[in-house]
Amino acid sequence: MESESAIDGTSLDLGPAKAELSRRVSSSLNFSTSPHPPSWPKSGDFARAQSFVSPKPLKPFNTADFKILLLENVNKTGVDLLEGVNYQVTSLKSSLPEDELIEKIRDVQVIGIRSKTKLTERVLKAAKNLIVIGCFCIGTNQVDLKYAAERGIAVFNSPFSNSRSVAELVIGEIIALARQLGDRSNELHRGTWNKVSNGCWEIRGKTLGIIGYGHIGSQLSVLAEAFGMTVIYYDTVNLMALGTAKQVPTLEELFKAADFVTCHVPELPETTGMIGREELSQMKRGSYLINASRGHVVDIPALINAMRSGQIAGAALDVYPSEPGGNGDYFSNDLNPWAEDLRRLKNIILTPHIGGSTEEAQSAIGIEVAQALIRYINDGATLGAVNMPEVSLRSLTIDEPNHVRVIYIHRNVPGVLKTVNEILGDHNVDKQMTDSRGDVAYLMADISDVSNTVIKDLYQRLEGLNSRIMTRVLF
Ligand SMILES: NC(=O)c1ccc[n+]([C@@H]2O[C@H](COP(=O)([O-])OP(=O)(O)OC[C@H]3O[C@@H](n4cnc5c(N)ncnc54)[C@H](O)[C@@H]3O)[C@@H](O)[C@H]2O)c1
């Protein structure tokens, strides 16, 4: 009888069932004949994230059989974590032309990309073995998220790893605007010595108004207070203030009191043009505006007028309604019709969407996305997935040796749970969670006292259902 080595050291006898099951599950996982228990990530962070009593690592495959393709020079932190789990990792410096990508993606269970690789329906159709995509960046527009979900492929990204970088940039800009640093520096670059103190200020004692008190806004609040600023913020949600900051009930109240107004809201219909002519006129005369959130939040022609009239004494913009796809001399009226008017203004800092672009943010992105991939591959948890419902179960512990975790990704149609529970109901279901997002639902159940024959039977019965998108069993 052939035996499968389980991670906890116990032997699972699969016998002839194994070869069959191995073939049947190959689209979602690989049974391994390796006698060696796969090693587990050594990262302290990951271990802490799984901080349960002796959690039992789950996976019925040999990690070395698990193929991961990383494109676009994914940060070393992410590559190291994935290699630390002994997956078979191939890391390429660049993206690939579509035809080559289609060739390479056929073979892998995981792909990691940044913003240049387009995972379209055509590419994903070829990805027969793919179970998960890691976007080692903030956005996920480059992936056909809906099609990926319909194929049972989860997508993870790292939306908040660069919050600190943005907050620090904004602090720098507050000081630079208050002291007209951009203008003084430009003048001296042109050979002009212009030593002035008129209209230049310390930031100590001034009021900062933060619109959107989320990851970035709240970091900024702490930094600004350390500089002696008074912080007020407006958010649509009631949020606990950090330090001595105060939430104000209306935007108008914020505009009336703030010397500096900074926007940190998401792109939503309500935030499009949220700072326009009317709002600029409510701000204190001679105040400053900063936008490092999304390009449509500030009505830029209205800002140009407000700066020309002296209503606004300075501004810093990091984001624009249209942004070029690559670096070069693109910031002209061809890109945005007011670009040249904007460039001619005094005391305006224009940066090319670099708020989150730091080495530290890249490294944090590598860690966060790699950890999400490892959790998904080995435990099935979808926390943080952008195209799947968020489902997670408490870890099994090493004193629960005969458990199996069943993951059933299925079409969200009436009656599925009844059918699935008829299959699972013959067994001892310890815990179960299911949730849906649009047309796709994700069910995870831990079942105890199961033999290998039962595992095979469960798997085959679930695979046989019409609603099935993907079945995985982890033990
Ligand atoms: N410039 C860059 O490089 C860069 C980098 C990272 C993030 N960003 C952008 O910065 C923005 C903020 O990011 P975050 O990580 O802090 O987001 P977040 O989701 O953590 O916080 C956003 C906050 O805005 C609040 N909000 C939503 N609608 C609002 C409204 N109409 N009025 C007031 N508050 C509202 C939310 O309740 C939330 O507290 C996002 O648009 C993000 O895309 C830019």
The ligand as a Gaussian input file, in Angstrom:
#p B3LYP/6-31G(d) Opt

LIG

0 1
 N       -0.676000      59.126000      -4.194000
 C       -0.426000      57.852000      -4.040000
 O        0.571000      57.319000      -4.502000
 C       -1.395000      57.024000      -3.252000
 C       -0.930000      55.902000      -2.562000
 C       -1.837000      55.177000      -1.782000
 C       -3.173000      55.539000      -1.753000
 N       -3.598000      56.605000      -2.478000
 C       -5.003000      57.012000      -2.443000
 O       -5.238000      57.689000      -1.203000
 C       -6.623000      57.573000      -0.860000
 C       -6.764000      57.201000       0.606000
 O       -6.132000      55.958000       0.822000
 P       -6.303000      55.192000       2.226000
 O       -5.414000      54.009000       2.128000
 O       -6.135000      56.111000       3.359000
 O       -7.821000      54.759000       2.103000
 P       -8.773000      54.247000       3.282000
 O       -9.821000      53.454000       2.614000
 O       -7.986000      53.640000       4.368000
 O       -9.424000      55.601000       3.834000
 C      -10.326000      56.378000       3.128000
 C      -11.201000      57.122000       4.127000
 O      -12.028000      58.015000       3.385000
 C      -13.306000      57.991000       3.988000
 N      -14.303000      58.485000       3.036000
 C      -14.931000      57.825000       2.034000
 N      -15.765000      58.647000       1.378000
 C      -15.663000      59.849000       1.971000
 C      -16.271000      61.104000       1.733000
 N      -17.157000      61.289000       0.751000
 N      -15.946000      62.132000       2.560000
 C      -15.048000      61.964000       3.560000
 N      -14.447000      60.798000       3.827000
 C      -14.739000      59.754000       3.031000
 C      -13.511000      56.551000       4.385000
 O      -14.516000      56.412000       5.358000
 C      -12.123000      56.204000       4.906000
 O      -12.004000      56.458000       6.278000
 C       -7.206000      56.561000      -1.829000
 O       -7.861000      57.231000      -2.853000
 C       -5.989000      55.881000      -2.430000
 O       -6.236000      55.409000      -3.729000
 C       -2.738000      57.374000      -3.213000

